[in-house]
Amino acid sequence: MTESTAQSFVFKYDQLKAGLPDLSLGEVFLNQESPVNQSEIINQFRILWIREGSAKYQIDFKKFEVDKEIILFLSPGQVFQIETEHIKKANILSFQKDFYCIEMHDSEVSCNGLFFFNIYNLPYLSLLPEESAELRVVYNQLKKEIQNPGAVHSDLLKTYLKLFLIQTVRIRKEKQSQQFVMIGVDNDFYREFSQLVEKNYRQKHAVADYADLLNLTPKALTKKLQKITNVSPSIVIQERVLLEAKRELIYSNKSIKEIAFGLGFSDPAYFSRFFTKHTTESPLSFRENH
């Protein structure tokens, strides 16, 4: 096996550049097997469409096993680790925020908090054969435009990217619609709440803060969220703070005091007690062990 085929497709793959530094495609059509325990902090939006193969990953320290056709959606700042990987066929679509802003176009696409910046559920979409075929049509149009750029090249690439994202959102919502109808909840409420947490977790740690932003009482917010997820809003907020603490402890040179202040803790000692209580390791021990 050559060096190039021995590496993970996430790090080594046949890449198609769009003539723009902010968008690229990658494709794998080989049996590729990677070394274990490669990890990185994602620095752009990345869509991994695994069409054939198997793998074991960790996304933000949560284990995820691939054994069928799926799409993974990775956001800037996420920790992505490969435990094992044996990929036969895959597509990779990467883009920067400067090329296509997920938040700015959320009213059109609605994937913010669903696929991207959703740290509360593993951001993946499993595909049936007919769903895969529909997505390949749009993907191939994007690929063709990259290979043979024409007039209004950048605008057309953004249009195809948006169509691809819209189609994935439709597939996801169709799969979930019956579940939400059965329990009688607002399909988009959880996404709205998670977006608010993502924007404010460094400053706002109380359920009452988010209840105010949603024009609800803390009790009403708790009841509504637990009906959807069976998890209280305080747990969601807590997990977001802990995740960022773990990321910064491992992938930054910040002191524990700097991390504590950056996450809205006025007392570093209280931050250390909070972290230890919920992870069973002190911040210093966590950094050393990982």
N, C-alpha and C positions, 0 to 999 in steps of 0.2 A: 504494500500500500504506500503510495507516495505521501510526502509531507502534506500537500494541499488537501488530499482526501482523508487524511487522518485527523484533521481539525474540525471543530464544530462548525456547522453551517452558519451559526450566528456570528462567528468571527472570520470565517473564510468562505467566500462564495463568489460565484460569477456575478459581477455587479454591472448593472446598466445605469449609467449616469444620464440624468435628464438634460444635460447641458446647463444645469443649475446646481449650485452647491447644496440646495436645501431639499432635494428630492432624489431618491434612488430606488431601484428595484434590485433584488437579488434572487437568483434561481439555483436550485439544486436538483439534479436528475441523476444522482449517483448513490451508491451505498456509502454513507459517510458515518464514521464512528468517532466520537470525540473523547479526549481524556476526561476524567471525572473532575468535579469540583472547580470548574472555571466559573468565575463570577465577575460581574461588572455593575456599575451604576449606569443606567440608561440615560443618555444625554439628548435624546430626541424621541419623537413618537415613532414607534416601531410596530408593524403588523407582521406577525409570523404565521403564515398559512401552511400548516403541516398537512400535506395531502396523503403521503404514505410514509409510515415509519413509526418508531416508538421513542419515547424519551422520558426521563424523570428530571423535573426542574424544581427550583424553589423560586417563588416570586414574592418578594418582601417577606422572606423567611417562612413562607407557607409552601408545603410540598404539593406538587402537581404532577400527575402521571398522564402521559399521552399514549393512547393505543388505538386511536381512530382519527379520522379527518377533523381537524379543528383549526380555528383561528385564535391566536393569542394577541391581545392588545396591550402593549407596554407603553408606559408614560414616562416622561422625563423625571428623574429622581428615583425611580424604582430600582430595587436591588434584584438582579436576575442572575441566578446561579444554575449551572448545568451539573447534575449528578451523573447521569448517563444519557447518551443520545445515539440513536442509530436511524438516520434519516435517508429515505430513498428518493422522496420528491417533496420539495417545499418551495414556497415563494416568500420573499421578504419585501415589504414596502416600508421605507423609512422617509420621514419628512420632518423638517424643523418647524417650530412655531411661526417663524417669519414667513414661511411659504404658505401655510394654511393654519390659521388660528382656530383651534377647537372651541374655545370659549366664545370668540366673536361670532362664529357661525352656528352656535348651538341652537338657535331658533329654527335653523334650516335642517340641521342634521340630527340633533338630540342625542349625541353620543357622549357628551361630557357628563361624567358621573355615572355613565352606564358602562362604557367600555374603557374610556380613559379617565384617569384620576378617580378610579373606583378601587379604593384599597380595602373595602369591606367584603367584597366578593371577588373570587378569582376572575379576572377579566378575559373570558374565553367564550367562543361560540362554536358549538358542535354543528356539523353540517350533514344533511342528507344529500344523496347524489344529485337530486334535482336542484337543490339550493346551491350546491357547489357549481353546477353547470351554469346557473344564472350569474354567479359572481365571476366566473372565468370569462364570460363575454365582456364585462366591464374591465376586468384586469387586462385582457388582451388588447382592448382599445387603448388603455393607458400605455401598455408596453409598445404598441405600434407607434404611438405619438412620440415616445422617447426615442425610438429607433429612427423615425423619419419625421423630424420636426417640420412643421409648416407654419403658416401665418397664425398669429395670436397663440403661440406655442404655450406660454406660461398659463394663460387663461384656460386653455383647453385641458391642460394637465390638472389644473385645480378642479375643473368641472368633472373630469373622470374620477378624481380622488373623492370628490363629494358624492358622486353617484355610488361609488363603491361603499362608502361609509353609510349612506342612506339605506342601501340594500341590506347591509349587515344589521342595521338597527331594525329594519322591518322584519327580518327573519327572527331576530331575538324577541321582538315584541309579540309576534305571532305565536311563538313558543310559550310565552309567559301569559298571554291574554286570558286564557282559560283559568289559569291559577288565580289571577287577580280577580276575575269575575266571581269565582267560587267563594273567595273570602270577602268580597265586597269592599275593596279599597281603591284609592286613587293610584293608578298605574305609575304616575310620575312623582308621587310624594317622596318616596325614599330617595330618588335621584336628587330632588330639590334639597332635601335635608343634607345629603352627603356633600353636595356642592357647597353649601353654607359652611359645613365643618371644614372642608378643604381650604376655603378662603380664610377662615377665622380661627383655626385651632391654636395658633400661636398666641392669640390674645384672649380668646373666650373659652373657658373650660367648664362653665356652668350650663346645665340644661336650660335654666331660665333665660340665658342670653339668646339661645337659638329659638326658644318658644316666642320670645319677643319679636325676633326677625320674621317668624312665620305667623304672627298674630294669633298665637295660641297660648293657653296656659301651660305650664310645665306638665301638669297632670294629663291634659289633652294630648300633648305631644308624645308623652310616654305611652299612653294607651294606643295612639294611632300607629306609632312605630312598632310597638310590640305585636300588634295585629299582623303586620307585614313580615317582620323578621324574627319575632320572638326574642328580640334583644332590646335592652333599654337604651335610650339616647346617651345616657352617661357612659355606658360601655363603649359605644361607637366613638365618642369624643376621646375617651381614655385611650382606646386602641390607636387612634390617629396620632396622639401625642407620643405614645410609646414607640410607634413605628418610626417616627422622625428621630426620636432619641437614639434608637438602634442604628439607623442609617448614619447619623452624624458621629456616633461613637466609633463605628467601624471605618467609615469612608471620609472622615475629616480629621484635621489636626486640632480642632477646637478643644479647649479644656472643658472639663465637666462643668465648671462654673459658667463658661460662655454658652454651652449648650443649654444649661438650665435657664439662664436669662433670656436666651433666644426663643425658648419655648414658653415664656410667660411666667416663669417661677421667680419670685423675688428673693427666695431663700434657696441657695444651692443644696443645703442640707435637707430641706423638705423635698426637693426634686430627687435626691438620692434615695430617701425613704420611699417615695412614691414609686420609683423605678424598681427598687428591690422588692417591694411588696407584690408587684404585679408580674415580675419576671423571675423571682427567687435568686437573682444575682444583683450585686451592686453595679453601678455604671462602670467603675474601674475594672471589676472582675469580668464583666461582659466584654469590655474592650480587649482585655488581655486574652480571654479565652477564644475570641473570634478573630 
